[in-house]
Amino acid sequence: MSFLKKRQYKEILNDRDSQNSLLEDTRPRSINKSNTIVHSKKGSGFSAGSIVRIKLNKFLTYDSTEVTPGPFLNILIGPNGTGKSAVVCAICLGLAGKTNWLGRASDPKDFIRYGADKATIEIELFNPYDESNYNVKREINKKASHWWINGRTTTQKAVEELVAGLNIQVGNLCQFLPQEKVADFARMSQQELLENTEKAVGKANLYENHQKLKGAREEARFLEQDVGKLRTELDQEKQKNARLEEDVKSFHDRKNFLQKVGVLKMKKPWLEYQVLKDQFERGKSERDKKTEALKQEKKHLLPLEKKFETLKVEKDKLEKDTREMSQKIRSKAKDLAEQSQTMNNKTEKIDEAQNDFDLKLKDEEARKKKLNDLQEQLKALELGLAQMDGTDALKIAKNIEKVNEDIRNVSVEITSVQTHGQTLYAEINAIKAEIRESDNQLCKIQDVNNRRLGTLRALHANTHEAVLWLRANKSLFKHTIHEPMIISLNVMKPEDASLVESHISFNDLRSFVCEDPEDLDLFMKEVKTKLKLNINAVRAPAQPISFFQPRYPISHYNKYGFERYMQSLFTCPDAVMSYLCLMYQVHSIPIGSDAIKQNTERIIAECSELNRFYAPNVQ
């Protein structure tokens, strides 16, 4: 059985100031009246809160006894049955301890001596700051306990505060160890021993600081993990920034060029103004000179004005013809693939007709030869007929008639072959004329394509260079990669071009359209990564063009003034059209006439499915 002293000092206090500083943390502030140790108690060896006296009455084995331990009490030893456990239990219960800390009876009344009605525990604790010590008394009866401090009635809570103020911890096995709790003490881990030792002999805030330190270390581990994650994210962002650095540099270069262009554009009007001003001054000086000449020339101008009106009419007609011709060119562009196939087919027909014609010529030569042979035979027969008698002559005449019949048949066949040959020549000439016409139209279309390519070069040089590279390297790809829409889109009417361009962004107009995702990856790797060209490329949707259908036919919207869907304004490859249907809904955006302006509010109210529609100067 062992009992650790509540508060020990490693050395005896010799100096008043050092004594005051050491005892300040252990004295109960609610009871002390002075900060100075009483002179008579100096050098006693007792620490604040040390047990000076224990008096028991009717407690366990004791009928009445009083114990006066010295200042260095640490352990109680003795033979079995001498009352060691009774003293330890009295210390615990007398200082407001709980019964379960003793490992014996669970109710305080069980500690009353057998045959008695109540038990009394009186413990005197050393108080170095007053002549009198702390006297704690507890009376235990069958129903309750009563408490006194220094002879005055008090509560258990007040006793607990006094004990805590003296740093007495009867529930801490490192300070107070009953015999029954030795096994519990042995089972304590190193961490538990350290924490309970801090509570027993450390300063008041030592345990709390230790817990804060543990929490801080745990938080530091979490912070280290967060720092590791942030470093990983930082590395990833640095890599991303490195990849984007080239694009950012290109963007800044373009921005600088645009700023320079803006400055030059601002300077240009002033320079033009100076030039025009000089011209104006010169013109003004000449104006007066020519005014008189003008009056004279006006007299001669009347015939020219009539001619001008005539030329103006012709000019309007030519412009109309030009517009119609432009529309025809665009229409022909749509049929170019079909015409190319038709040319190939007709070329094959020409070859077949030529071969057939050659065979017919050979047949005709054979028939001519046969005709000559028959004519020679006829002459020979006529000559023999003249020299023969009547019977032979009749026989020869029949032979001659037969030969003449063969000659007539051959002549008919020759005429038929000649007629068929003329027909073939006419067909060949017609096909050759169509081929020449198709070649002319192809040249015109290629000229339009070249002009568009030139426009693309002026608007976006990188995309223009990528188009040239693609034309030279088409064999690298499994499927078709369509050139940018600015080249592959053919608007039927010139007046509709601005509408289409306003609906489709320029970034998509300059985008390549890939039918296969692997081709897209390879194309971007070759052009964007290796050639360092800033281009756009998109993948065509997997759905065919037939998948994209408007909710209603255009006839459903005729009453509002809509005439067609935007999809009908232009032609392009199916993959490009599927992409525009998916991204820009060109298959379901209606286009109307001027009547739309009067029906706008009605359309918005009745056609909620139309998110966008177009009319002249209205979107």
Secondary structure as the mmCIF struct_conf table of DSSP 4:
data_model
#
loop_
_struct_conf.conf_type_id
_struct_conf.id
_struct_conf.beg_label_comp_id
_struct_conf.beg_label_asym_id
_struct_conf.beg_label_seq_id
_struct_conf.end_label_comp_id
_struct_conf.end_label_asym_id
_struct_conf.end_label_seq_id
BEND BEND1 LYS A 6 ARG A 7
BEND BEND2 LYS A 10 GLU A 11
HELX_RH_AL_P HELX_RH_AL_P1 ARG A 16 LEU A 23
TURN_TY1_P TURN_TY1_P1 GLU A 24 THR A 26
BEND BEND3 ARG A 27 ARG A 27
TURN_TY1_P TURN_TY1_P2 ARG A 29 ILE A 31
BEND BEND4 ASN A 35 THR A 36
HELX_RH_3T_P HELX_RH_3T_P1 HIS A 39 LYS A 41
TURN_TY1_P TURN_TY1_P3 LYS A 42 GLY A 43
BEND BEND5 SER A 44 SER A 44
HELX_LH_PP_P HELX_LH_PP_P1 PHE A 46 SER A 47
TURN_TY1_P TURN_TY1_P4 ALA A 48 GLY A 49
STRN STRN1 ILE A 51 PHE A 59
TURN_TY1_P TURN_TY1_P5 LEU A 60 THR A 61
STRN STRN2 TYR A 62 VAL A 67
TURN_TY1_P TURN_TY1_P6 PRO A 71 PHE A 72
BEND BEND6 PRO A 79 PRO A 79
TURN_TY1_P TURN_TY1_P7 ASN A 80 GLY A 81
BEND BEND7 THR A 82 GLY A 83
HELX_RH_AL_P HELX_RH_AL_P2 LYS A 84 GLY A 94
TURN_TY1_P TURN_TY1_P8 LEU A 95 ALA A 96
HELX_RH_3T_P HELX_RH_3T_P2 THR A 99 TRP A 101
TURN_TY1_P TURN_TY1_P9 LEU A 102 GLY A 103
BEND BEND8 ARG A 104 ARG A 104
BEND BEND9 SER A 106 ASP A 107
HELX_RH_3T_P HELX_RH_3T_P3 PRO A 108 PHE A 111
STRN STRN3 ILE A 112 ILE A 112
HELX_LH_PP_P HELX_LH_PP_P2 ARG A 113 ARG A 113
TURN_TY1_P TURN_TY1_P10 TYR A 114 GLY A 115
BEND BEND10 ASP A 117 ASP A 117
STRN STRN4 LYS A 118 LEU A 125
TURN_TY1_P TURN_TY1_P11 PRO A 128 TYR A 129
BEND BEND11 ASP A 130 SER A 132
STRN STRN5 TYR A 134 ASN A 141
BEND BEND12 LYS A 142 LYS A 143
STRN STRN6 SER A 145 ILE A 149
TURN_TY1_P TURN_TY1_P12 ASN A 150 GLY A 151
STRN STRN7 ARG A 152 THR A 154
HELX_RH_AL_P HELX_RH_AL_P3 GLN A 156 GLY A 165
TURN_TY1_P TURN_TY1_P13 LEU A 166 ASN A 167
TURN_TY1_P TURN_TY1_P14 VAL A 170 GLY A 171
TURN_TY1_P TURN_TY1_P15 LEU A 173 GLN A 175
HELX_RH_3T_P HELX_RH_3T_P4 GLN A 179 LYS A 181
HELX_RH_AL_P HELX_RH_AL_P4 VAL A 182 ARG A 187
HELX_RH_AL_P HELX_RH_AL_P5 GLN A 190 VAL A 201
BEND BEND13 GLY A 202 GLY A 202
TURN_TY1_P TURN_TY1_P16 ALA A 204 ASN A 205
HELX_RH_AL_P HELX_RH_AL_P6 LEU A 206 LYS A 334
TURN_TY1_P TURN_TY1_P17 ASP A 335 ASP A 335
HELX_RH_AL_P HELX_RH_AL_P7 LEU A 336 GLN A 387
BEND BEND14 MET A 388 MET A 388
HELX_RH_AL_P HELX_RH_AL_P8 GLY A 390 LEU A 459
HELX_RH_AL_P HELX_RH_AL_P9 ALA A 461 ALA A 472
HELX_RH_3T_P HELX_RH_3T_P5 LYS A 474 LEU A 476
BEND BEND15 LYS A 478 HIS A 479
STRN STRN8 ILE A 481 HIS A 482
HELX_LH_PP_P HELX_LH_PP_P3 GLU A 483 PRO A 484
HELX_RH_AL_P HELX_RH_AL_P10 MET A 485 SER A 488
STRN STRN9 ASN A 490 VAL A 491
BEND BEND16 MET A 492 LYS A 493
HELX_RH_3T_P HELX_RH_3T_P6 PRO A 494 ASP A 496
HELX_RH_AL_P HELX_RH_AL_P11 ALA A 497 HIS A 503
BEND BEND17 ILE A 504 ILE A 504
HELX_RH_AL_P HELX_RH_AL_P12 PHE A 506 LEU A 509
TURN_TY1_P TURN_TY1_P18 ARG A 510 ARG A 510
STRN STRN10 SER A 511 CYS A 514
BEND BEND18 GLU A 515 ASP A 516
HELX_RH_AL_P HELX_RH_AL_P13 PRO A 517 MET A 524
HELX_RH_PI_P HELX_RH_PI_P1 LYS A 525 LYS A 530
BEND BEND19 LEU A 531 LEU A 531
STRN STRN11 ASN A 536 ARG A 539
HELX_LH_PP_P HELX_LH_PP_P4 ALA A 540 PRO A 541
BEND BEND20 ALA A 542 GLN A 543
HELX_RH_3T_P HELX_RH_3T_P7 ILE A 545 PHE A 547
BEND BEND21 ARG A 551 TYR A 552
HELX_RH_3T_P HELX_RH_3T_P8 ILE A 554 TYR A 560
TURN_TY1_P TURN_TY1_P19 GLY A 561 GLY A 561
STRN STRN12 PHE A 562 TYR A 565
HELX_RH_3T_P HELX_RH_3T_P9 MET A 566 LEU A 569
STRN STRN13 PHE A 570 THR A 571
HELX_RH_AL_P HELX_RH_AL_P14 ASP A 574 TYR A 584
TURN_TY1_P TURN_TY1_P20 VAL A 586 HIS A 587
BEND BEND22 SER A 588 SER A 588
STRN STRN14 PRO A 590 GLY A 592
TURN_TY1_P TURN_TY1_P21 ASP A 594 ALA A 595
HELX_RH_AL_P HELX_RH_AL_P15 ILE A 596 GLU A 606
TURN_TY1_P TURN_TY1_P22 SER A 608 GLU A 609
BEND BEND23 ASN A 611 ASN A 611
STRN STRN15 TYR A 614 ALA A 615
TURN_TY1_P TURN_TY1_P23 PRO A 616 ASN A 617
STRN STRN16 VAL A 618 VAL A 618
#
